[in-house]
Amino acid sequence: MDTKAIQHIMRNDYTYIKPRSTQRILQMVLGEGSGILLSEGARHRRQNPAFGPNQIRELTPAFFEKSFELRDIWAAQITEGVGRVDAMDWFSKTALDIIGLTGFNYHFNGLNGRSQTNELSLAFSAIFRSSGWASAWMPVIAALPIQRVFRAVSIDPMNACAECIQRIGREILTESKAYLAATGEKSSWGARDLLSLLLKSNMSTEIAGEERMSDADVIAQIPTFLIAGFETTSTSLTWAFLALSQHQEIQDKLREELLGVSTATPSMDELNELPLLDAFLRETLRLYAPLIHIMRAAEKDDIIPLAHPITDCDGIVHNELLVRKGQMFNLSLLGVNTDKSLWGPDAGEFRPERWLQLPDSVKSIPGVYSNLMTFFGGSRGCIGWRFALMEMKVLLFTLVRSFEVELEVPKEQIVTSRAAAMQRPSLSSEPIRAILPVIIRPLKD
């Protein structure tokens, strides 16, 4: 949790890397290619253009399209002025549809209920079930040649599903290449999904041959987009709804700000100019960071500087730590986000107003976004943080303007379930399952 130590680890990303075991699993998931989660150096930088502000601005209408679809589905479930929904389940379906559409122009059809007949959705689900893994944060752990990960269990069905994912990935790549070849630089939706933007960037004559991604690398982006942008976003939105349901006064103030916007489809810039929406989302990401920690391993001996001295069991005070090659580190993202020495004695409370006047102490937090560790930082910080923020802002804007929200169960029944480095809301009666039952009511005129 020492911010100076974390900053040192971030800056020396070739010394402190993902543990080899993590790399092997990701490589098995991504297949022969190297997705954003494994790419390094120049290859990693080449993937940034698809996640810049101009590109996210182009994707905002697609976010609204799916937010309206979810709004209408929820409205249809209201009878006699009351509706009951599982926020976690619906946000998962919405996030899956959004990342499919905006990531690689693919329709999962989760919101309209047709995902059960969607070949790619079925392949992901089948491998997930066959593996027996309970880590719901990574449904796409089934992606690409995953049979190498679970060779001991259900080999035949998983082989078939993995081959299906490979085949569909090649089809998506071929279609994207054909579209770009036919349209050139023309601006149209088919060329604005993230995969097409990566392809356009990869085809640039300004890129040296060794920096170009192979077809396998590009195909690897499909499960990468899902791993990075599906469960974390849907979980954050669910926590946001828990906060709304537990703080009625905050919900009312936020709704007042959002209803003051004259259009149902504000631009990215207009959404970013809403102070309470911004503060509410930052506080949600601070207190309810979906990813609570990450691991790093030292590739060589090193010395880590410390912001705060520590005293070992022999009473010796250390201002730095001697590190040996192979040692592992657990970087606590949630720990930094809720450290009372940084945020004050109310660090464990949900207070969006804290973002109107932050203490100087949090300026030492080396996150890529807003004095937070939620999206990590340094060269390995989350590339898609702008994408995630805008997706969440659009969905909150649409839903808070449409419904009043409250918990369907007593708040004492809501517990935090932590597994696979993720934290999710659950019920005390069923702590393994991620769920948030809420009551929605249409706004009164």
HELIX and SHEET records of a PDB file:
HELIX    1   1 THR A    3  ARG A   11  1                                   9    
HELIX    2   2 ARG A   20  LEU A   30  1                                  11    
HELIX    3   3 GLY A   41  ARG A   45  1                                   5    
HELIX    4   4 ASN A   48  PHE A   51  5                                   4    
HELIX    5   5 PRO A   53  ALA A   76  1                                  24    
HELIX    6   6 ALA A   87  PHE A  104  1                                  18    
HELIX    7   7 SER A  115  THR A  117  5                                   3    
HELIX    8   8 GLU A  119  SER A  131  1                                  13    
HELIX    9   9 PRO A  139  ALA A  142  5                                   4    
HELIX   10  10 ILE A  146  ARG A  148  5                                   3    
HELIX   11  11 ILE A  155  THR A  183  1                                  29    
HELIX   12  12 TRP A  189  ALA A  191  5                                   3    
HELIX   13  13 LEU A  194  ASN A  202  1                                   9    
HELIX   14  14 GLY A  209  GLU A  211  5                                   3    
HELIX   15  15 ASP A  215  GLY A  229  1                                  15    
HELIX   16  16 GLU A  231  GLN A  246  1                                  16    
HELIX   17  17 GLN A  248  LEU A  259  1                                  12    
HELIX   18  18 MET A  268  ASN A  272  1                                   5    
HELIX   19  19 PRO A  275  LEU A  287  1                                  13    
HELIX   20  20 LEU A  333  ASN A  337  1                                   5    
HELIX   21  21 LYS A  340  TRP A  343  1                                   4    
HELIX   22  22 PRO A  352  LEU A  356  5                                   5    
HELIX   23  23 ASP A  360  SER A  364  5                                   5    
HELIX   24  24 GLY A  378  ARG A  380  5                                   3    
HELIX   25  25 TRP A  385  VAL A  400  1                                  16    
HELIX   26  26 LYS A  411  GLN A  413  5                                   3    
SHEET    1   A 3 TYR A  16  ILE A  17  0                                        
SHEET    2   A 3 HIS A 293  ALA A 298 -1                                        
SHEET    3   A 3 MET A 328  SER A 332 -1                                        
SHEET    1   B 3 GLY A  83  ASP A  86  0                                        
SHEET    2   B 3 PRO A 437  PRO A 442 -1                                        
SHEET    3   B 3 PHE A 403  LEU A 407 -1                                        
SHEET    1   C 2 ASP A 302  THR A 311  0                                        
SHEET    2   C 2 VAL A 317  VAL A 323 -1                                        
SHEET    1   D 2 ILE A 414  ALA A 419  0                                        
SHEET    2   D 2 MET A 422  LEU A 427 -1                                        
END                                                                             
